[in-house]
């Protein structure tokens, strides 16, 4: 049988080239750095934590196409926030999005953001957290096995409950209100007259549904994204605390990066924070109407002065815990 050796060589060369290309593609895929990115709340288009996570991944892909493979773990798939923070410290989780309150249990400077009525509006919060105060707060994570990347916007926290609308501090009397596991939140709501109950986020929906607690305090987008209109009647716009959400990396993971890659990650985080804040501001523009449509009764609190008066002592009580230098600088920045 005649064999066309010239044609055979061509076919073999073609097959070899295809195999080489497949190997190169597979090698490139294998060379991707995997980033496990976790957060505690729902993975929806209106949830601020999910938006922060996915926007960060998008900015990272823009800055370093194909270099990283981000795996998303929303809705406390990797445990509650305390467990995820431990994952960062151990290096089993690369990046996470967290409520400042939980981070504050490890790095107390983060408790600055939980002081009641600390920030008058979003512009003030962004200016403080993007400046030297924010950098100083994030820097306190370095000794804790973590690297602070940036702050996103979770929104101002408001009270939702099944007992009554809240218009004055007296309306909080006797209400069992879930608060984040934090002495500062416990002290704040005791001062306001409520009966605060510390509880991890993953347990809250069921607790409200079953009547274990009467309600909680929570940002507007998180109310809607996590379906709280299904289990609570009243939303009172107290805007008592700004919910700064922190994007944090594992020091082990980021420490292995080159200086160039580390800077790319920091720049991607900064760009993501700017986009996330803009997105959240847009979402909040009509979120109250959506919450009303979902069946909740909403009231605006016309006079917040009585609430502020009840919590004035909280500031001085936590100055040393937060750190006098960071505290005093923040007070200076919020007054200017």
C-alpha positions as CSV (number, residue, x, y, z in Angstrom):
1,X,0.0,0.0,0.0
2,X,1.4,3.4,-1.0
3,X,1.8,5.9,1.9
4,X,2.0,9.6,1.0
5,X,4.7,10.4,3.5
6,X,4.7,14.1,2.7
7,X,1.0,14.4,3.5
8,X,1.5,12.2,6.6
9,X,4.2,14.5,7.9
10,X,1.9,17.5,7.3
11,X,-0.9,15.8,9.2
12,X,1.3,14.9,12.1
13,X,2.7,18.4,12.2
14,X,-0.9,19.8,12.4
15,X,-1.8,17.3,15.1
16,X,1.4,18.2,17.0
17,X,0.7,21.9,16.8
18,X,-2.9,21.4,18.0
19,X,-1.6,19.3,20.9
20,X,1.0,21.9,21.8
21,X,-1.7,24.6,21.7
22,X,-4.0,22.5,23.9
23,X,-1.1,22.0,26.3
24,X,-0.3,25.7,26.4
25,X,-4.0,26.6,27.0
26,X,-4.2,24.0,29.8
27,X,-0.9,25.2,31.3
28,X,-2.3,28.8,31.2
29,X,-5.4,27.7,33.0
30,X,-3.3,25.7,35.5
31,X,-1.2,28.8,36.1
32,X,-4.2,30.9,37.2
33,X,-4.1,31.9,40.8
34,X,-7.3,30.8,42.5
35,X,-8.9,33.3,44.9
36,X,-11.7,32.1,47.2
37,X,-13.8,35.2,47.9
38,X,-16.4,34.9,50.7
39,X,-19.1,37.1,52.2
40,X,-21.9,36.5,54.7
41,X,-25.1,37.8,53.0
42,X,-27.1,36.8,49.9
43,X,-25.6,36.6,46.4
44,X,-28.1,39.0,44.7
45,X,-27.9,42.0,42.4
46,X,-28.9,44.4,45.3
47,X,-26.8,43.0,48.1
48,X,-23.9,45.4,49.0
49,X,-21.6,42.6,50.0
50,X,-22.2,40.6,46.8
51,X,-21.8,43.7,44.7
52,X,-18.5,44.5,46.5
53,X,-17.2,40.9,45.9
54,X,-18.2,40.7,42.2
55,X,-17.0,44.2,41.4
56,X,-13.6,43.5,42.9
57,X,-13.3,40.4,40.8
58,X,-14.3,42.4,37.7
59,X,-11.7,45.1,38.4
60,X,-9.0,42.4,39.1
61,X,-9.8,40.8,35.7
62,X,-9.5,44.1,34.0
63,X,-6.2,44.9,35.5
64,X,-4.7,41.4,35.1
65,X,-6.7,39.5,32.4
66,X,-6.7,35.7,33.0
67,X,-4.2,35.8,35.9
68,X,-6.8,35.1,38.6
69,X,-9.7,32.7,38.9
70,X,-12.1,34.0,41.5
71,X,-14.4,31.6,43.1
72,X,-17.4,33.1,44.9
73,X,-18.8,31.9,48.2
74,X,-21.7,34.1,49.3
75,X,-24.5,33.5,51.8
76,X,-22.1,32.3,54.6
77,X,-21.1,29.2,52.6
78,X,-17.8,29.3,54.3
79,X,-19.2,29.9,57.8
80,X,-20.1,33.0,59.6
81,X,-18.0,36.1,59.6
82,X,-15.9,35.0,62.6
83,X,-15.1,31.8,60.8
84,X,-14.2,33.5,57.6
85,X,-11.9,35.9,59.4
86,X,-10.2,32.9,60.9
87,X,-9.9,31.5,57.4
88,X,-8.0,34.7,56.3
89,X,-5.6,34.4,59.2
90,X,-5.0,30.7,58.5
91,X,-4.6,31.3,54.8
92,X,-7.5,29.0,53.8
93,X,-9.5,31.9,52.5
94,X,-7.9,34.5,50.2
95,X,-10.3,37.5,50.3
96,X,-13.5,38.3,52.1
97,X,-16.1,41.0,52.5
98,X,-17.0,41.8,56.1
99,X,-19.1,44.0,58.3
100,X,-16.7,46.3,60.2
101,X,-18.3,45.1,63.5
102,X,-17.0,41.6,63.2
103,X,-13.5,42.8,62.2
104,X,-13.7,45.1,65.2
105,X,-13.7,42.1,67.5
106,X,-10.1,41.4,66.3
107,X,-8.9,44.9,65.4
108,X,-10.8,47.3,67.7
109,X,-10.0,50.4,65.5
110,X,-12.8,49.2,63.2
111,X,-15.3,50.0,65.9
112,X,-15.0,53.6,65.0
113,X,-17.4,53.0,62.2
114,X,-20.0,51.6,64.6
115,X,-20.2,54.7,66.8
116,X,-23.8,55.9,66.6
117,X,-24.4,58.8,64.3
118,X,-20.7,59.0,63.5
119,X,-21.1,60.1,59.9
120,X,-23.6,62.6,58.8
121,X,-23.8,61.3,55.2
122,X,-22.1,59.1,52.6
123,X,-19.7,61.9,51.5
124,X,-18.4,62.3,55.0
125,X,-18.0,58.6,55.5
126,X,-16.1,58.2,52.2
127,X,-13.8,61.1,52.8
128,X,-12.8,59.8,56.2
129,X,-12.4,56.1,55.2
130,X,-10.5,56.9,52.0
131,X,-8.1,59.2,53.8
132,X,-5.6,58.7,56.6
133,X,-8.2,57.6,59.1
134,X,-9.3,54.7,56.9
135,X,-5.7,53.7,56.1
136,X,-4.8,53.7,59.7
137,X,-7.8,51.5,60.5
138,X,-6.9,49.0,57.7
139,X,-3.3,49.1,58.8
140,X,-4.2,47.6,62.2
141,X,-5.0,44.3,60.5
142,X,-1.3,43.7,59.5
143,X,-0.5,42.3,62.9
144,X,-3.5,40.1,62.8
145,X,-2.5,38.1,59.8
146,X,-4.7,40.0,57.4
147,X,-4.3,42.9,54.8
148,X,-6.9,45.6,54.7
149,X,-7.8,46.5,51.1
150,X,-10.6,49.0,51.2
151,X,-14.0,50.0,52.5
152,X,-17.3,49.7,50.6
153,X,-20.7,51.1,51.3
154,X,-23.2,48.9,53.2
155,X,-25.6,51.8,53.8
156,X,-26.9,53.4,57.0
157,X,-28.5,50.9,59.4
158,X,-32.2,51.2,60.4
159,X,-34.5,49.4,62.8
160,X,-37.0,46.8,61.6
161,X,-39.3,45.0,63.9
162,X,-42.7,43.4,64.5
163,X,-43.8,45.3,67.6
164,X,-44.3,49.0,66.6
165,X,-42.9,51.8,64.5
166,X,-39.9,53.6,66.1
167,X,-40.2,57.4,66.3
168,X,-38.6,58.1,69.6
169,X,-36.2,56.2,71.9
170,X,-39.1,55.3,74.1
171,X,-40.6,53.3,71.3
172,X,-37.6,50.9,71.6
173,X,-38.5,50.0,75.2
174,X,-38.7,46.3,75.7
175,X,-38.1,45.4,72.1
176,X,-35.9,42.3,71.7
177,X,-33.6,43.6,69.0
178,X,-31.0,41.5,67.4
179,X,-27.7,43.3,67.2
180,X,-24.3,42.3,65.9
181,X,-22.1,40.5,68.5
182,X,-20.4,43.6,69.7
183,X,-20.2,45.3,73.1
184,X,-20.5,48.7,71.4
185,X,-23.8,47.7,69.8
186,X,-25.1,46.2,73.0
187,X,-24.2,49.4,74.9
188,X,-25.7,51.6,72.2
189,X,-29.1,49.9,72.2
190,X,-29.2,49.5,75.9
191,X,-28.7,53.2,76.1
192,X,-31.6,53.7,73.6
193,X,-33.9,51.5,75.8
194,X,-34.1,48.4,73.7
195,X,-33.4,44.8,74.8
196,X,-30.4,43.9,72.5
197,X,-29.7,40.3,71.7
198,X,-26.3,39.5,70.1
199,X,-26.6,37.0,67.3
200,X,-24.6,35.9,64.3
201,X,-26.0,36.8,60.9
202,X,-26.7,33.3,59.7
203,X,-29.2,32.7,62.6
204,X,-31.1,36.0,62.3
205,X,-33.8,35.3,59.7
206,X,-35.0,32.2,61.4
207,X,-34.9,34.0,64.8
208,X,-37.2,36.8,63.5
209,X,-39.4,34.3,61.7
210,X,-39.9,32.3,64.9
211,X,-40.3,35.3,67.2
212,X,-37.1,34.6,69.1
213,X,-36.3,38.3,68.5
214,X,-38.8,41.1,67.6
215,X,-36.5,42.6,65.0
216,X,-33.0,43.9,64.2
217,X,-31.1,46.9,62.8
218,X,-29.9,46.6,59.3
219,X,-29.1,48.6,56.1
220,X,-31.9,49.1,53.5
221,X,-30.4,47.1,50.7
222,X,-29.7,44.1,53.0
223,X,-33.4,44.3,54.1
224,X,-34.6,43.8,50.6
225,X,-31.9,41.5,49.3
226,X,-32.4,39.1,52.2
227,X,-36.2,39.1,52.1
228,X,-36.9,40.6,55.5
229,X,-40.2,42.1,54.3
230,X,-41.4,38.6,54.4
231,X,-41.0,38.3,58.2
232,X,-41.0,41.9,59.6
233,X,-43.8,44.6,59.6
234,X,-42.1,47.9,60.4
235,X,-39.1,49.8,59.0
236,X,-38.1,52.9,60.9
237,X,-35.5,55.1,59.2
238,X,-33.3,55.8,62.2
239,X,-30.0,55.9,60.2
240,X,-28.2,55.3,63.6
241,X,-25.0,53.7,62.3
242,X,-23.1,53.7,59.0
243,X,-22.4,50.1,57.8
244,X,-18.9,50.2,56.4
245,X,-18.0,46.9,54.8
246,X,-14.4,45.9,54.6
247,X,-12.7,44.1,51.8
248,X,-9.8,42.2,53.4
249,X,-7.2,39.8,52.1
250,X,-5.2,37.0,53.8
251,X,-1.7,38.3,54.7
252,X,-0.3,34.9,53.7
253,X,-1.8,35.1,50.3
254,X,-1.0,38.7,49.5
255,X,2.4,38.4,51.2
256,X,3.4,35.8,48.5
257,X,2.7,38.3,45.7
258,X,5.3,40.4,43.9
259,X,5.3,44.1,44.6
260,X,3.7,44.6,41.2
261,X,0.9,42.1,41.7
262,X,0.2,43.4,45.2
263,X,-0.2,46.9,43.8
264,X,-2.5,45.6,41.1
265,X,-4.7,44.1,43.7
266,X,-4.7,47.3,45.8
267,X,-5.7,49.4,42.8
268,X,-8.4,46.9,41.8
269,X,-9.8,47.1,45.3
270,X,-9.8,50.9,45.2
271,X,-11.6,51.0,41.8
272,X,-14.1,48.4,43.0
273,X,-15.0,50.4,46.1
274,X,-15.7,53.5,44.0
275,X,-17.9,51.5,41.7
276,X,-19.7,49.7,44.5
277,X,-20.5,52.9,46.3
278,X,-21.9,54.4,43.1
279,X,-24.0,51.3,42.5
280,X,-25.3,51.2,46.0
281,X,-26.3,54.8,46.0
282,X,-28.3,54.1,42.8
283,X,-30.0,51.1,44.3
284,X,-31.0,53.0,47.5
285,X,-32.7,55.6,45.4
286,X,-35.8,53.4,45.0
287,X,-35.2,50.6,47.6
288,X,-37.7,52.1,50.1
289,X,-40.5,52.0,47.5
290,X,-39.6,48.3,46.8
291,X,-39.7,47.6,50.6
292,X,-43.1,49.3,50.8
293,X,-44.4,47.3,47.8
294,X,-43.2,44.1,49.6
295,X,-45.5,44.9,52.4
296,X,-43.6,46.8,55.1
297,X,-44.8,49.9,56.8
298,X,-42.1,52.6,56.6
299,X,-41.7,55.7,58.8
300,X,-39.1,58.4,58.6
301,X,-37.8,59.6,62.0
302,X,-38.4,63.3,62.0
303,X,-36.2,64.1,65.0
304,X,-33.0,62.2,65.7
305,X,-31.8,64.5,68.5
306,X,-33.3,62.5,71.3
307,X,-31.5,59.4,70.0
308,X,-28.2,61.2,69.8
309,X,-28.6,62.5,73.4
310,X,-29.0,59.0,74.7
311,X,-25.7,57.8,73.2
312,X,-23.4,60.7,73.8
313,X,-21.5,58.8,76.5
314,X,-20.7,55.9,74.2
315,X,-18.0,58.0,72.4
316,X,-15.8,58.6,75.3
317,X,-16.3,55.1,76.6
318,X,-14.8,53.6,73.4
319,X,-12.1,56.2,72.7
320,X,-9.3,54.1,74.3
321,X,-10.6,50.9,72.8
322,X,-10.6,52.3,69.2
323,X,-7.3,54.0,69.8
324,X,-7.0,57.7,70.9
325,X,-5.0,58.8,67.8
326,X,-7.4,57.3,65.3
327,X,-10.4,58.4,67.3
328,X,-9.3,62.0,67.7
329,X,-8.3,62.3,64.1
330,X,-11.7,61.0,63.0
331,X,-13.5,63.4,65.3
332,X,-11.5,66.2,63.7
333,X,-12.3,65.1,60.1
334,X,-16.0,64.6,60.7
335,X,-16.3,68.1,62.2
336,X,-14.5,69.9,59.4
